[in-house]
Amino acid sequence: MASSSSTLVLSTLFSSHPHQTLNPNKNKSPFSSHTKRPFSSLTLKVSTFVKPKQPPPFHSPHNHQIRLSRQFRAYITVRDGADDGGGGDGDGNEQPVVGEDSAEFILSKQKISSWVYFTAILGSVLFILNVAWIDNSTGFGKPFVDAVSELSDSKEVVMLILILIFAIFHSGLASLRDTGEKLIGERAYRVLFAGTSLPLAVSTVVYFINHRYDGVQLWELKNAFGIHEFVWLSNFISFLFLYPSTFNLLEVAAVDKPKMHLWETGIMRITRHPQLVGQVIWCLAHTIWIGNSVAVAASVGLIGHHLFGAWNGDRRLAVRHGEAFEVVKKRTSIIPFAAILDGRQKLPKDYYKEFIRLPYLSITVLTLGAYFAHPLMQAASFRLHW
């Protein structure tokens, strides 16, 4: 099983004018303010509209502009003729993409200097985190955990309080993101967000690792047939859901300007809130394996936080992306596969290609690495005596 530390720490590092070109990276609705339907769903007469000979593929991030006159231009998305309900074009073709292509990694667009900056920033952050928070001789991590522990003799209650404190700061700062970015800029706000959330996440993770067996034992299934394989596989799958919003590590480290993305491909076709689904799978797997009251308390706290995060995330995306988000919301679901089964989500024929990408490979390698590094992480947490 991948450790809880990997789960929580990684999860903390997360009406246009008719003369404007549709760009899903911009904070504007891709639809004209004069119509409720996407322009791509309108049918134009041949006398006024010439369709490109080769329409772009569904995953293209670019939109094509066709000049009809000096006063009028038509803008199309990646496919023509789809109805505004997201049901395809009536001929079995897949849906046009309104949001962004998740997990896209184009090697030719990468700059060596950006990754050098990323490595330097990551090293600096880890050094500061160790000195200012983790190291018991210099940091504030132990005094913080000790202060929370004095609030109750119950390990379950302390576990819930630590998660609550983390949730308040993490979700609170996320909710204030629009205002904060206007005041201090995107990069500075990302530093503030990560600098506040990361230490609180580390404290919560370390406390869980050190006290995961201190609660009341409710069941014991470790020796049951197939339980280890089931828990290991569930935990592995959970990581594929957990991190679609951290695919762009350069934005996480504020090397690139952080953006609020409206993802639509890959894992997002299965569930609109993969981090919630991944957290639920991870919590259930660890609770089944540990089987005590501390594990139950941690799972209740984490799942509750992610349920709120799903609601809050939808609210923020609706404010930022407007009608584009409403289209994505209509043809996706929170419950995995629900939109696919009821026909609202049309999978492309080559859907599997949306997962054969470097970010998913990286997550796979990190998940396996975290599993084999369990003894090292447990020993490091124990030495802190939090």
N, C-alpha and C positions, 0 to 999 in steps of 0.2 A: 504493500500500500504506500502511496505517496504520502508524505507527512502533512499534518495539519499546518505546519509552518509554511510549506510551499504554497498551500492553498490560500491562506489569509494574507501572507506578505505580498505574493504576486498580485492578488486582487486589489491591493491598494495602489500599485504603480500604473491607470483608467480615467404678398401678391406682386409677382414681378411685372414689369412694364413690357408691353408687346415687343419693344425694341431691344430687349435683353436676351442674351443667349442663355439657355438653361444650363446650369452648372450645379450638380448635386453637392459640390463642396462649398457653395456659397450658402449663406444663411437666408435664403429667400425661397419662396414657393416656386416650383417649376411651372406653375400654371398661370395663365393670364388672369388678371383680376376681373376680366370682363366675361368669364365663362366658368362654369363649375366643372367642365369636363377637360381632361388633358388635351392639348392641341393635337397630340398624336392620334387621338381617337376620332378626329374629324375627317370627313371624306371631302376632298377638294376635286373640282372638275378638272379634266385633262387640259382644258384650254388655259387654265391658270396655274397649273402645277405640274412640274416634271419631276418624277421620282428618280433618285439616284440609281444608276445601273447596279451597283453593289452595295446594298445596305450594310451598315457596320454590324459586327457580331453582337450578341446580347450583352457581352461583358465589357464592351468598349466604354471607357469613361468619358468619351468625347461625344458631343451632340453636333448635328450637322445643320447648317444654316443655309436656307435657299432664298435668294432675293427674287421677289415677284415684281416689285416696283419700288420706287423711292419711298413711298409711304407705307408699304406693307411687306412684311417678311413672315415666313412660316418657319417654325422650329419643330423638329421632330426628335423623338427619343430613339432608342435603338431598334424599335420595331414599329411599323405603322399598323393602324387599324384595330388596336386592342380596345376593348370596351373599358369604361372607367370602373368597372367592377373587378378588374384584374383577372378576367376569365380567359384570356388568350384572344386570338383573332378569329375564332370560329372555325378555323381549319386545322386545329390541333397543334398550332404553334405555341411555343412558350411565351410567357408574359414579358412585356417590356420592363426594363429595370429603371426604377425611379431613384432608388438609393445608390449606394456605392458598392463596389465589388470588394468583399472582405477577403483578407489574407492575400491580397495581390502583392507580389514582390517582383519588381522588374530590375534585374541586375544592372542593366545599362543605365538606369537612373540613379544608382547608388554612388555616393561620393566617399572616397577613402577618408577625406578630412572629417566628414560627418561621423564616421564610425570611430575615428581617433578621438574626437570630442566625446562621443558617447562612452568610450572606455575610460577616459579621464574623469568624466563626471560620475560614472558608476563607482570608480575607485574612491573618489573623494567623498561621495555620499556614504559608502560603507565605512570609511575611516571615521568620518564625523559621527555617524550613528554609533559606532563602537565606543568612541571616547565620550560622547555626550550622553549616551543612554545605556548601552549594554555593559560596559566595564564597571564593575561594582565599586572600584576605587575612585572613579571620576564621573560616572554617569548618574542620571536621575531615575533610571529604570527600576532599580530595587526599592528606593524610597517610595516611588509611586505605587508599586505592587504592594509593599508593606502597608501603606496608608489605606489602600482599598481593602486589604485583608483584615484590617482592624474593624471594618464595618460589620463583619459577621464571622462567626466561627464555622459557618457552613461553606464548604468548598463549592457547592453548587451555586449558592447565592453570590459568592465572590466571582465565580466564572461568569454569571449573568451580568453582574455589574461591570466587569471589564469589557464584555461585548457591548453593553449599552453605551459606555463611554466612547468606545471606538465608533459605534454606529452614529452617535450624535455628531461627532466631529467630522466623520467621513461623509455622511449623507448631508449634514448641514453645510459643509463647505461646497459640496457638489451642487446643492440647491442655490447657493449664492454665486455660482460660477459666472453667470452672465454679468451681474453687477460688478463682481470682483475683477473680471477681465477688462471691463471698461475703465476701472479705476487705476489698475496697476499693470495691465497687459497680460496676454496669455501665458507667456513664459514665467513671469514672476508669480502669477497665481498658481501655476502648476508646481512651482517650488514650494509655495506656502502649503498647498494641498498635500503634497507628498511628505513634506517636512513635519506636518502635524499628524497625518494618518499612519505613516510608517512606524514610528516609535510605539504608538498605541497598539498597532497590530502585533509587533514583536512581543510586547508585554503579554498580550492575550494568548499568543501562541505558546510562549515559554511556560506560562502558568498552566495551560492545558496539558502540555507534555509532562510537566513535573507532577501534576495532581490527577492525571487521568485515571489512576487506579485507586484513588483515595475515597471514592464514593461507595454507596451501598451497592453490592453486587446483585443485579436483578436477574440475570441469566448467564449461562456459561456455554457457549457454542463453538469455542475454538477448535475442539476436537471432533466436531460433527462432520460427517462425510461431505466433502465438497465445499465446505464453508469458506476455507481459505482461498480456493480458486474463485469462488463467487465474489468474495469481498475484493480480491486483487483486481479482477476484471472490472467490477463496478467502479473501483477507484480510478483505474486507468481511463475508462470511458468518461468519467467526470471531468478529467483534465482537458479533454477535447472540447467540452462545452464551456469550461470556465473562463477561457482567455481570448475570446474573439476581439475584444476591445483593446487588447494590449499587443496586437500584432505589429503595430508600428512602434517599435522600441525607441526610435528617434524622437517621437512625440512624447513618449512616456518620460524620457530624460530631458525634454524641452530643448533638444538640439534642433528639431523641426518645431514650428509653431503648433502647439496643441489645438486640435479641432474637435468639435462635437459631431461625430460621424453618424450618418444614417446608413448603417450596413443593411444589405438586402440579400446577398448571395451566401453560398456555403452553408454553414451551420444555422444561419438566420432563417433559412427556408424551413428548417425543422422546428425551431422555436425562436420567437422574437426575443426571449430573455434566456439565452444559453447559460449565463452565469448563475442565474437562479436555479436552473435545472441541474447544472453541474454541482452546485453547493448542496442541493437536496440529495443527490446521489452520493456525494462524498460523506455527508453527515449520516445517512442511513447505513452506509457500509461500515463506517467507524463505530457507530452505535451498536450495530449487530456484533461486531468483533469484540469490542470492549465490554459491553453489556452491563454498565453500571450507571448510577445516577448522575455522576459528573458528565459522562458522555451524553446522556439525555439532555442535561441542562445546556451544554455547549451546542448541541444540535438545535434545540428549541430557539436559542438566542440567535444563532447564525441564520437559520431558515427565516425567522421572523424579520431579521434585518434585510435579507435579500427579497422578501416579499414586499416590504416597504420600498426597497430600491427599485423593484420592477415598476411599481406604481409611479414612483417619483421620476424614474427614467422616461416613462411614456409621457408624463406631464412636461418634462423639460424638452423632449424631442418635438412635441406638439408645438411648443412655444417657438423653438428655434427653426423648425423646418415646415411648419404649417401644413398645407394640403398634401405635400409630398409624404409626410409621416402618416397622414390619414389613409393614403393609398396603401402604403406598406403595412399599416396596422390591419387594414381590411383583408389582406391576403396572407397574413401570417397569424400565428397563434402562440399563446404562452405555453399551453400544454403541448408537448412534443408530438409532431406528426398530425395534430388535429386538423390544421388547415389543408394538409395534403390529402387526408382521407376524405374530407368533405368537399374537395374540389376547388377550394379557393386558391390554393397554391399549385401552379403547374410547373413541374420539374423539367428542366431541359433534358434532351436526350443524352447529353454528355455531362450530366450533373456531377459525376464522380471526379471530373477534372477540376472542380472547384475546391477539392481537398488535396489534390496532388500538388502541393505548394510548400515552399521552404518553411513558412511559419508553422504549419502543422507538423512538419518533420521535426522542427526545433522543439515543439511542445512534447512530441513523443520521446525525444531524447532526454529532455529535462525530467519528464515523468519517470522514466526508467532510472535516471540518475538519482532522483529523490528517493525512490524505493530502496535502492542499494545503499544510499547514504543515511538511512534511518538510524543505525547505531551511532553514527557520528553526531547527528543532530540531537539525539536523545542525550548523549554524553555531554554535549556542549550546554544544553538546557539545564541539566542536573547541576553542573558546576556553578551556575549562577545562583542557585538556592533561592529562587523567587517563589 
